[in-house]
């Protein structure tokens, strides 16, 4: 049995203070969030400002046309809650319509993949019901960066280069924004999106026309978005434009201004699982979040204390539990408003005691979802046969860390804890620059989350009007001994709830601090179907960072894992924040050279 490394490596100190902490996937957004705390805002005010800034400075990872799940712990309410910012499918999004277009699955790009954008309304709900500041206070930093410029990180330039020909040939409204002077902008360029700044400035002007009342201003901003000029521009674009997508054919969208007007975000209790002294909180089965809870339900049957978190036993057990939990995701998860999902059974001791018997000291090469009588559907596996490279130039799928750590983009994430102890964890995504053409009047594009749907009527995640797609976005919060303790998450599509689980296990069982648990060598399985076009699987494949010891890699291969070794720092972009009494701690991922934590 491999034992814990007594001298864990860390790239940075764990940030610690008593006033507050902010950690995000981009240093500018972290600084903006910290600035809001310094001005007297709470964690929720800071979260809104951080989120709008991330839309501007990481446009290849998220945008106004995307979606977001948010987990909050509000000290005044005394409870943890989930805000569902996952917009549903449009009323015109029927299986029959997509089949009539000759499609077997929802394209990974373009207008047919668009759901109702969920981010703006969700941030307004958070600001109105949990925050304290005015809209101007939290929106002005994003407006200024979009108008006056911010330095492009290398990955933005690389992403634009990947879709350059697509923009030049088909998505010319995107070329107008992202190919200034007809060229791919170089890293470090001060980049602007003046149309986006004007969109948000106009929303702010309309908001303040409601008078001095803070809530009235926020409600007026929501009107401008969902019932006003934004919804009108989105509806007109989808109705009038035929857009080339990853299917190889152009299609009009089905999203309308009426779809925008009929939707609002909702608040609900989190799904929880008790793991020792911890209660882990996730979004519901409209997300993939419960796969982390089921991994814990399986893992609690093993003795993990004292194991080396970069050793073969630790990696093998987490990977095999992930295979079973993700197989159940594929078979059972969907919008619970449309289907009854047997989540209580999937997280029960009895069910997981039986599932755990499938785990041996050998890597499973089979896809084995569980059985709950009367629920679920048959999952058809499509093994990958070189498609990943072929679709890259069309921008398909959710940007994430791919095989060998190849970064095709990503999502964003942030965690904030203020002096009072309010906590927020959020994973905004979608509406990235490579998902769909820029709407010229607005300066941003729509998301592509509808690609998560199946075009099969009997599947729990089947496409239907008004239905939420099963998002991969998956922030996390945990209580310790009944007290709110930890907020964390990571970008990365299907890998999110692998990396967040690994982080938690390292923190709990190997007793690594937040930064050590982030910095430790990481890995992910590609055994199960990805959630994105073209929904392929790579049975038995386990991708590990090169920092995983060679002895571990050899032992994993001996157990039957098909191990692929990626670059040293290629897996995940975690951030995390915790509170114990007056102490506030935070950490951020060095991978990608963008994420930073701040606090005092």
C-alpha positions as CSV (number, residue, x, y, z in Angstrom):
1,X,0.0,0.0,0.0
2,X,1.4,3.4,-1.0
3,X,1.5,5.9,1.9
4,X,1.0,9.6,1.9
5,X,3.8,11.8,0.8
6,X,5.1,13.5,4.0
7,X,6.3,16.6,2.1
8,X,3.6,17.7,-0.4
9,X,4.6,20.2,-3.1
10,X,3.0,23.5,-3.4
11,X,3.5,26.4,-5.9
12,X,2.0,29.2,-3.8
13,X,1.0,29.9,-0.2
14,X,-2.5,29.2,0.9
15,X,-4.0,32.7,1.2
16,X,-5.2,33.4,4.7
17,X,-6.9,36.3,6.5
18,X,-9.9,37.3,8.6
19,X,-11.5,40.0,6.3
20,X,-12.4,38.0,3.2
21,X,-11.1,35.9,0.3
22,X,-11.8,35.8,-3.5
23,X,-10.4,33.2,-5.8
24,X,-11.2,32.8,-9.5
25,X,-9.8,31.6,-12.8
26,X,-8.5,35.0,-13.8
27,X,-6.5,37.5,-11.7
28,X,-8.4,40.5,-13.0
29,X,-11.7,39.1,-11.9
30,X,-10.2,38.1,-8.5
31,X,-9.0,41.7,-8.1
32,X,-12.4,43.1,-9.0
33,X,-14.2,40.9,-6.5
34,X,-11.8,41.8,-3.8
35,X,-12.3,45.5,-4.6
36,X,-16.0,45.0,-4.0
37,X,-15.4,43.5,-0.6
38,X,-13.1,46.4,0.2
39,X,-15.9,48.9,-0.7
40,X,-18.3,47.2,1.8
41,X,-20.0,44.7,-0.5
42,X,-20.8,41.2,0.6
43,X,-19.8,38.0,-1.0
44,X,-22.8,38.0,-3.3
45,X,-22.1,41.6,-4.5
46,X,-18.5,40.5,-5.2
47,X,-19.7,37.4,-7.0
48,X,-21.8,39.4,-9.4
49,X,-18.9,41.8,-10.2
50,X,-16.5,38.9,-10.6
51,X,-18.9,37.1,-12.9
52,X,-19.4,40.1,-15.2
53,X,-15.7,40.7,-15.4
54,X,-15.0,37.0,-16.2
55,X,-17.4,37.4,-19.2
56,X,-15.1,40.1,-20.6
57,X,-11.6,38.8,-19.8
58,X,-12.2,35.1,-20.6
59,X,-14.5,35.3,-23.6
60,X,-13.3,31.9,-24.9
61,X,-14.6,30.4,-21.7
62,X,-17.9,32.1,-20.9
63,X,-20.2,34.9,-22.0
64,X,-23.5,36.7,-21.5
65,X,-25.2,34.1,-23.7
66,X,-24.3,31.2,-21.4
67,X,-25.6,29.6,-18.2
68,X,-24.6,29.2,-14.6
69,X,-25.4,27.1,-11.5
70,X,-24.7,29.0,-8.2
71,X,-24.4,27.7,-4.7
72,X,-24.7,30.2,-1.9
73,X,-24.7,30.1,1.9
74,X,-26.4,33.2,3.3
75,X,-25.7,33.9,6.9
76,X,-28.9,35.8,7.4
77,X,-31.0,33.0,5.9
78,X,-28.9,30.4,7.7
79,X,-29.1,27.9,4.9
80,X,-27.3,26.7,1.7
81,X,-29.2,27.2,-1.5
82,X,-28.8,26.6,-5.3
83,X,-29.7,29.1,-7.9
84,X,-30.5,27.4,-11.2
85,X,-29.2,29.6,-14.0
86,X,-29.6,26.9,-16.6
87,X,-31.9,28.2,-19.2
88,X,-34.3,25.7,-20.9
89,X,-34.8,24.7,-24.5
90,X,-36.8,27.0,-26.7
91,X,-40.5,26.3,-27.4
92,X,-39.5,25.4,-31.0
93,X,-36.9,22.9,-29.9
94,X,-38.6,19.6,-30.7
95,X,-37.1,16.3,-31.6
96,X,-39.3,16.4,-34.7
97,X,-37.8,19.7,-35.9
98,X,-34.2,18.6,-35.4
99,X,-34.9,15.3,-37.1
100,X,-36.5,17.2,-40.0
101,X,-33.2,19.0,-40.4
102,X,-31.6,15.7,-41.0
103,X,-29.8,15.6,-37.6
104,X,-29.1,12.6,-35.4
105,X,-27.9,14.8,-32.5
106,X,-28.0,18.5,-31.6
107,X,-25.0,20.2,-33.3
108,X,-22.3,21.3,-30.9
109,X,-22.2,24.8,-32.3
110,X,-24.4,27.3,-34.0
111,X,-27.9,28.5,-33.4
112,X,-29.7,25.2,-33.0
113,X,-27.7,24.5,-29.9
114,X,-28.9,27.6,-28.1
115,X,-31.0,27.5,-24.9
116,X,-32.4,30.6,-23.1
117,X,-29.3,32.4,-21.8
118,X,-29.3,32.0,-18.0
119,X,-26.5,34.1,-16.7
120,X,-27.8,37.7,-16.6
121,X,-31.1,37.0,-14.9
122,X,-29.3,34.8,-12.4
123,X,-26.8,37.5,-11.4
124,X,-29.7,40.0,-11.1
125,X,-31.6,37.6,-8.8
126,X,-28.5,37.1,-6.7
127,X,-27.8,40.9,-6.5
128,X,-31.4,41.7,-5.7
129,X,-32.2,39.0,-3.1
130,X,-28.8,38.4,-1.5
131,X,-26.6,41.4,-2.4
132,X,-26.5,45.0,-1.0
133,X,-25.0,47.1,-3.8
134,X,-26.5,48.9,-6.8
135,X,-26.1,47.6,-10.3
136,X,-23.7,50.3,-11.3
137,X,-21.3,49.3,-8.5
138,X,-21.0,45.7,-9.8
139,X,-21.3,46.3,-13.5
140,X,-19.0,49.2,-14.1
141,X,-15.7,47.2,-13.9
142,X,-16.8,44.9,-16.7
143,X,-18.0,47.8,-18.8
144,X,-14.7,49.6,-18.4
145,X,-12.6,46.5,-19.3
146,X,-14.7,45.8,-22.4
147,X,-14.6,49.5,-23.4
148,X,-10.9,50.4,-22.6
149,X,-9.2,47.0,-23.0
150,X,-7.6,44.2,-21.0
151,X,-4.5,42.1,-21.8
152,X,-5.3,39.0,-23.7
153,X,-4.1,35.8,-22.1
154,X,-2.4,33.3,-24.5
155,X,-5.4,30.9,-24.5
156,X,-7.7,33.5,-25.9
157,X,-5.4,34.1,-28.9
158,X,-4.9,30.4,-29.4
159,X,-8.7,29.8,-29.3
160,X,-9.3,32.5,-31.9
161,X,-6.6,31.0,-34.1
162,X,-8.3,27.7,-33.9
163,X,-11.6,29.1,-35.3
164,X,-10.0,31.8,-37.5
165,X,-11.1,30.2,-40.8
166,X,-14.6,29.5,-39.6
167,X,-14.9,33.2,-38.6
168,X,-13.5,34.4,-41.9
169,X,-15.6,32.2,-44.1
170,X,-18.9,31.8,-42.2
171,X,-19.1,33.8,-38.9
172,X,-18.2,37.2,-40.2
173,X,-19.8,39.0,-37.3
174,X,-17.4,37.1,-35.0
175,X,-14.5,38.0,-37.2
176,X,-15.4,41.7,-36.8
177,X,-14.9,41.4,-33.1
178,X,-12.2,38.8,-32.6
179,X,-10.0,39.5,-35.7
180,X,-9.3,43.2,-35.3
181,X,-7.5,44.6,-38.3
182,X,-8.2,41.2,-39.9
183,X,-5.6,39.5,-37.7
184,X,-5.6,37.0,-34.8
185,X,-4.7,39.3,-31.8
186,X,-1.4,38.4,-30.1
187,X,-1.2,37.5,-26.4
188,X,-0.8,40.6,-24.3
189,X,-2.8,42.8,-26.7
190,X,-5.1,45.2,-25.0
191,X,-8.3,43.9,-26.4
192,X,-11.7,45.6,-26.4
193,X,-15.3,44.6,-27.2
194,X,-16.9,48.0,-27.4
195,X,-20.3,46.7,-28.5
196,X,-20.5,44.5,-25.4
197,X,-19.6,47.5,-23.2
198,X,-22.3,49.5,-25.0
199,X,-24.8,46.8,-24.4
200,X,-24.2,46.7,-20.7
201,X,-24.0,50.5,-20.5
202,X,-27.4,50.7,-22.1
203,X,-28.8,48.2,-19.6
204,X,-27.4,50.3,-16.8
205,X,-28.9,53.5,-18.2
206,X,-32.3,51.8,-18.6
207,X,-32.0,50.4,-15.0
208,X,-31.3,53.8,-13.5
209,X,-34.3,55.3,-15.3
210,X,-36.4,53.5,-12.7
211,X,-35.3,56.0,-10.0
212,X,-33.0,55.7,-7.0
213,X,-34.4,52.5,-5.5
214,X,-31.9,49.6,-5.8
215,X,-34.4,46.9,-6.3
216,X,-36.4,48.9,-8.9
217,X,-33.2,49.4,-10.9
218,X,-32.4,45.7,-10.9
219,X,-35.9,44.8,-12.0
220,X,-35.7,47.4,-14.8
221,X,-32.4,45.8,-15.9
222,X,-34.1,42.5,-16.1
223,X,-36.8,44.0,-18.2
224,X,-34.2,45.4,-20.6
225,X,-32.6,41.9,-20.9
226,X,-35.5,39.5,-21.1
227,X,-38.3,41.7,-22.4
228,X,-36.4,44.5,-24.1
229,X,-33.7,45.3,-26.6
230,X,-31.5,42.3,-25.8
231,X,-34.3,39.7,-26.2
232,X,-35.4,41.4,-29.4
233,X,-31.9,41.3,-30.9
234,X,-31.5,37.7,-30.0
235,X,-34.9,36.7,-31.5
236,X,-34.3,38.6,-34.7
237,X,-30.8,37.0,-35.2
238,X,-32.1,33.5,-34.7
239,X,-35.1,34.0,-37.0
240,X,-33.2,35.7,-39.9
241,X,-29.7,34.2,-40.0
242,X,-28.7,30.8,-41.4
243,X,-25.6,29.8,-39.5
244,X,-23.0,27.2,-40.4
245,X,-22.5,24.7,-37.5
246,X,-20.5,21.6,-36.8
247,X,-23.0,19.4,-38.7
248,X,-21.6,20.9,-41.9
249,X,-24.8,22.6,-42.9
250,X,-26.3,26.0,-42.0
251,X,-29.4,26.2,-39.8
252,X,-31.6,28.9,-38.4
253,X,-32.2,29.0,-34.7
254,X,-35.4,28.4,-32.8
255,X,-34.8,30.7,-29.8
256,X,-37.2,33.6,-29.7
257,X,-37.7,36.8,-27.6
258,X,-40.8,35.1,-26.2
259,X,-38.6,32.2,-24.9
260,X,-36.5,34.9,-23.2
261,X,-39.5,36.6,-21.6
262,X,-41.1,33.4,-20.2
263,X,-38.1,32.2,-18.2
264,X,-36.7,33.2,-14.8
265,X,-34.0,31.5,-12.6
266,X,-35.2,29.5,-9.6
267,X,-33.8,28.8,-6.2
268,X,-33.9,25.4,-4.6
269,X,-32.3,23.3,-1.9
270,X,-29.0,21.5,-2.8
271,X,-28.7,17.8,-3.0
272,X,-26.5,16.6,-0.2
273,X,-24.5,13.6,0.9
274,X,-22.9,13.0,4.3
275,X,-19.3,11.8,4.1
276,X,-17.9,11.5,7.6
277,X,-18.0,14.9,9.3
278,X,-18.7,16.6,6.0
279,X,-22.0,17.3,4.2
280,X,-21.3,17.9,0.5
281,X,-23.8,20.1,-1.4
282,X,-24.4,20.0,-5.1
283,X,-26.9,21.1,-7.7
284,X,-29.7,18.7,-8.6
285,X,-30.0,16.1,-11.4
286,X,-30.4,18.8,-14.0
287,X,-26.7,19.0,-13.5
288,X,-24.0,16.3,-13.3
289,X,-23.3,17.4,-9.7
290,X,-24.8,14.3,-8.1
291,X,-22.0,12.1,-9.7
292,X,-19.6,13.6,-7.1
293,X,-22.0,12.6,-4.4
294,X,-22.3,9.1,-5.8
295,X,-18.6,8.8,-6.0
296,X,-18.4,9.6,-2.3
297,X,-21.1,7.0,-1.6
298,X,-19.0,4.4,-3.3
299,X,-15.7,5.6,-1.9
300,X,-16.8,5.6,1.7
301,X,-16.6,1.8,1.6
302,X,-12.8,2.0,1.2
303,X,-10.1,3.0,3.6
304,X,-8.5,6.0,2.1
305,X,-6.8,7.6,5.1
306,X,-3.0,7.4,4.8
307,X,-3.0,6.5,1.1
308,X,-0.6,8.4,-1.1
309,X,-2.8,10.8,-3.2
310,X,-0.5,10.2,-6.2
311,X,-0.3,6.5,-5.6
312,X,-1.9,3.7,-7.7
313,X,-4.5,2.6,-5.1
314,X,-5.8,6.1,-4.5
315,X,-6.1,6.8,-8.2
316,X,-7.5,3.4,-9.1
317,X,-10.3,3.6,-6.5
318,X,-11.4,7.1,-7.4
319,X,-11.3,6.3,-11.1
320,X,-13.3,3.1,-10.8
321,X,-15.9,4.8,-8.6
322,X,-16.1,7.6,-11.2
323,X,-16.8,5.0,-14.0
324,X,-19.8,3.7,-12.1
325,X,-21.2,7.1,-11.1
326,X,-20.9,8.5,-14.6
327,X,-22.5,5.5,-16.1
328,X,-25.5,6.2,-13.9
329,X,-25.4,9.8,-15.0
330,X,-25.8,8.7,-18.6
331,X,-28.6,6.4,-17.9
332,X,-30.7,8.3,-15.3
333,X,-30.1,12.1,-15.2
334,X,-32.4,14.7,-16.7
335,X,-34.7,17.6,-15.8
336,X,-36.7,16.4,-12.8
337,X,-39.6,18.7,-13.9
338,X,-40.1,16.3,-16.9
339,X,-39.0,13.0,-15.5
340,X,-38.9,11.4,-12.1
341,X,-35.2,10.7,-11.4
342,X,-34.4,8.0,-8.8
343,X,-31.7,10.1,-7.1
344,X,-32.6,8.9,-3.6
345,X,-31.9,5.4,-4.7
346,X,-28.8,6.3,-6.6
347,X,-27.3,7.8,-3.5
348,X,-28.5,5.2,-1.1
349,X,-26.2,2.9,0.9
350,X,-28.0,-0.2,-0.3
351,X,-27.7,0.7,-4.0
352,X,-24.0,1.7,-3.7
353,X,-23.1,-1.3,-1.5
354,X,-24.1,-3.4,-4.5
355,X,-22.4,-1.2,-7.1
356,X,-19.2,-1.3,-5.0
357,X,-19.0,-5.0,-5.5
358,X,-18.2,-4.4,-9.1
359,X,-14.9,-2.7,-8.2
360,X,-11.9,-5.0,-8.1
361,X,-8.1,-4.4,-8.3
362,X,-8.4,-4.5,-12.1
363,X,-9.5,-1.6,-14.3
364,X,-13.0,-2.1,-15.7
365,X,-13.2,-1.8,-19.5
366,X,-17.0,-2.1,-19.5
367,X,-19.7,0.5,-19.3
368,X,-21.9,-0.7,-16.5
369,X,-24.8,1.6,-15.5
370,X,-26.9,0.4,-12.6
371,X,-30.5,-0.8,-12.6
372,X,-33.5,0.8,-10.9
373,X,-36.8,-0.8,-12.0
374,X,-38.9,1.5,-14.0
375,X,-36.2,4.2,-14.6
376,X,-33.5,5.1,-17.0
377,X,-32.9,4.2,-20.6
378,X,-30.4,2.3,-22.7
379,X,-27.2,4.2,-23.4
380,X,-25.7,3.7,-26.8
381,X,-21.9,4.0,-26.7
382,X,-20.0,5.7,-29.6
383,X,-16.3,4.9,-29.3
384,X,-14.0,7.7,-30.4
385,X,-12.4,7.2,-33.8
386,X,-10.3,10.3,-34.3
387,X,-13.2,12.7,-34.4
388,X,-11.8,15.1,-31.7
389,X,-9.3,16.7,-34.0
390,X,-11.7,16.9,-36.9
391,X,-14.3,18.9,-35.0
392,X,-11.8,21.2,-33.2
393,X,-11.8,23.8,-36.0
394,X,-15.6,24.1,-35.8
395,X,-15.5,24.8,-32.1
396,X,-17.6,21.9,-31.1
397,X,-18.3,20.7,-27.5
398,X,-17.6,22.4,-24.3
399,X,-14.1,23.8,-24.1
400,X,-12.1,21.7,-21.7
401,X,-8.8,20.0,-21.1
402,X,-8.6,17.2,-23.6
403,X,-6.4,14.2,-24.0
404,X,-2.7,14.8,-23.3
405,X,-3.8,17.9,-21.6
406,X,-4.5,19.7,-24.8
407,X,-6.4,22.8,-23.8
408,X,-9.2,23.7,-26.3
409,X,-10.6,26.3,-23.9
410,X,-12.4,25.9,-20.7
411,X,-15.1,27.2,-18.4
412,X,-14.7,29.7,-15.5
413,X,-15.2,29.3,-11.8
414,X,-15.0,31.4,-8.6
415,X,-15.4,31.1,-4.8
416,X,-15.8,34.0,-2.4
417,X,-16.2,34.2,1.4
418,X,-16.7,37.5,3.1
419,X,-16.0,38.7,6.7
420,X,-19.6,37.9,7.8
421,X,-19.2,34.3,6.6
422,X,-21.4,34.5,3.5
423,X,-20.1,32.0,0.8
424,X,-20.6,31.6,-2.9
425,X,-19.4,29.1,-5.4
426,X,-20.3,29.5,-9.1
427,X,-19.3,27.9,-12.4
428,X,-20.4,30.2,-15.3
429,X,-20.0,28.9,-18.8
430,X,-21.4,28.8,-22.3
431,X,-21.7,31.6,-24.8
432,X,-17.9,31.4,-25.5
433,X,-16.6,33.0,-28.6
434,X,-16.3,29.7,-30.5
435,X,-19.9,28.5,-29.8
436,X,-21.9,30.7,-32.1
437,X,-21.6,33.9,-34.2
438,X,-21.6,37.2,-32.4
439,X,-24.9,39.0,-32.5
440,X,-23.7,42.3,-34.0
441,X,-26.0,44.6,-32.1
442,X,-25.0,43.1,-28.7
443,X,-21.3,42.1,-29.0
444,X,-21.8,38.6,-27.7
445,X,-22.9,35.1,-29.0
446,X,-25.3,32.5,-27.8
447,X,-24.5,29.3,-25.9
448,X,-24.6,25.7,-27.1
449,X,-25.9,23.9,-24.0
450,X,-28.7,22.2,-26.0
451,X,-26.1,19.8,-27.4
452,X,-26.5,17.9,-24.1
453,X,-30.0,16.7,-25.1
454,X,-30.6,13.4,-26.8
455,X,-32.9,13.2,-29.8
456,X,-34.5,10.0,-28.4
457,X,-37.9,10.3,-26.9
458,X,-37.4,7.6,-24.2
459,X,-34.2,9.1,-22.7
460,X,-34.5,11.1,-19.5
461,X,-32.4,13.8,-21.1
462,X,-34.5,13.8,-24.4
463,X,-34.9,17.2,-26.0
464,X,-38.2,18.9,-25.3
465,X,-39.5,22.5,-25.3
466,X,-39.0,24.2,-21.9
467,X,-36.7,21.5,-20.6
468,X,-33.3,22.1,-19.0
469,X,-30.4,20.3,-20.6
470,X,-28.2,18.3,-18.2
471,X,-25.4,20.7,-17.6
472,X,-21.9,19.6,-16.7
473,X,-21.4,22.8,-14.7
474,X,-20.9,21.8,-11.1
475,X,-19.9,24.1,-8.2
476,X,-19.6,22.6,-4.8
477,X,-20.0,23.5,-1.2
478,X,-19.4,21.5,2.0
479,X,-20.4,21.8,5.7
480,X,-18.1,20.4,8.3
481,X,-19.6,19.3,11.6
482,X,-22.8,21.2,10.5
483,X,-21.0,24.5,9.8
484,X,-20.4,26.0,6.4
485,X,-16.8,25.2,5.6
486,X,-15.6,24.9,2.0
487,X,-16.5,26.2,-1.4
488,X,-14.7,24.9,-4.5
489,X,-14.9,23.9,-8.1
490,X,-13.2,23.7,-11.5
491,X,-13.9,24.3,-15.2
492,X,-13.6,21.3,-17.4
493,X,-16.9,19.7,-18.7
494,X,-17.1,16.1,-17.8
495,X,-13.8,16.3,-15.9
496,X,-15.2,18.8,-13.3
497,X,-16.6,16.2,-10.9
498,X,-13.6,14.1,-11.3
499,X,-11.2,16.9,-10.3
500,X,-13.4,18.3,-7.6
501,X,-13.7,14.8,-6.1
502,X,-9.9,14.3,-6.2
503,X,-9.4,17.7,-4.5
504,X,-11.8,16.9,-1.7
505,X,-10.3,13.4,-1.1
506,X,-6.8,14.9,-1.0
507,X,-7.9,17.6,1.5
508,X,-9.9,15.2,3.7
509,X,-7.9,12.0,3.6
510,X,-4.4,13.2,2.9
511,X,-4.9,16.3,5.0
512,X,-3.4,18.6,2.3
513,X,-4.2,22.3,2.7
514,X,-6.2,24.0,-0.1
515,X,-3.2,24.9,-2.2
516,X,-1.5,21.6,-1.8
517,X,-4.7,19.8,-2.7
518,X,-5.0,21.8,-5.9
519,X,-1.3,21.5,-6.8
520,X,-1.1,17.7,-6.4
521,X,-0.8,15.6,-9.5
522,X,-4.2,15.0,-11.1
523,X,-5.9,12.8,-13.7
524,X,-9.2,12.1,-15.5
525,X,-11.0,9.1,-17.0
526,X,-12.4,9.2,-20.5
527,X,-14.1,5.8,-20.1
528,X,-17.7,7.1,-20.4
529,X,-19.5,9.1,-23.1
530,X,-18.6,12.8,-23.1
531,X,-21.6,15.2,-22.7
532,X,-20.8,17.1,-25.9
533,X,-20.9,16.6,-29.6
534,X,-20.0,14.0,-30.8
535,X,-20.7,12.1,-27.5
536,X,-17.8,9.6,-27.9
537,X,-16.3,7.4,-25.2
538,X,-12.8,5.9,-24.8
539,X,-13.2,2.8,-22.6
540,X,-10.5,2.3,-20.1
541,X,-8.5,5.4,-20.9
542,X,-7.0,7.2,-18.0
543,X,-5.2,10.5,-18.6
544,X,-2.6,11.5,-16.0
545,X,-0.3,14.4,-15.5
546,X,3.4,13.6,-16.1
547,X,4.0,14.5,-12.4
548,X,2.3,11.3,-11.4
549,X,5.2,9.0,-10.4
550,X,6.4,6.5,-13.0
551,X,5.9,3.7,-10.5
552,X,2.3,4.7,-10.1
553,X,1.8,4.8,-13.9
554,X,3.3,1.4,-14.3
555,X,1.2,0.0,-11.5
556,X,-2.0,1.4,-13.1
557,X,-1.0,-0.2,-16.4
558,X,-0.5,-3.5,-14.6
559,X,-4.1,-3.2,-13.3
560,X,-5.4,-2.8,-16.8
561,X,-5.8,1.0,-17.2
562,X,-5.0,2.4,-20.6
563,X,-2.8,5.2,-19.3
564,X,-2.0,8.3,-21.4
565,X,0.5,10.7,-19.9
566,X,0.0,14.4,-20.4
567,X,2.1,17.4,-19.6
568,X,3.1,18.2,-16.0
569,X,0.5,20.8,-15.3
570,X,-2.5,19.9,-17.6
571,X,-5.4,18.7,-15.4
572,X,-8.0,21.1,-14.1
573,X,-8.3,24.7,-13.0
574,X,-9.5,24.4,-9.5
575,X,-10.2,27.2,-7.0
576,X,-11.2,26.8,-3.4
577,X,-12.0,28.9,-0.3
578,X,-12.8,27.9,3.3
579,X,-13.7,29.4,6.6
580,X,-13.2,28.2,10.2
581,X,-14.3,30.7,12.8
582,X,-12.9,34.1,11.8
583,X,-10.3,32.6,9.5
584,X,-10.7,32.8,5.8
585,X,-8.5,30.7,3.4
586,X,-8.3,30.5,-0.4
587,X,-6.2,28.9,-3.1
588,X,-6.1,28.9,-6.9
589,X,-4.7,26.7,-9.6
590,X,-1.3,27.5,-11.2
591,X,-2.3,25.5,-14.3
592,X,-3.0,27.8,-17.2
593,X,-1.2,30.7,-15.5
594,X,-4.4,32.7,-15.0
595,X,-6.1,31.8,-11.7
596,X,-5.3,33.7,-8.5
597,X,-6.6,33.9,-5.0
598,X,-6.6,37.1,-2.9
599,X,-7.6,37.9,0.6
600,X,-6.6,39.6,3.8
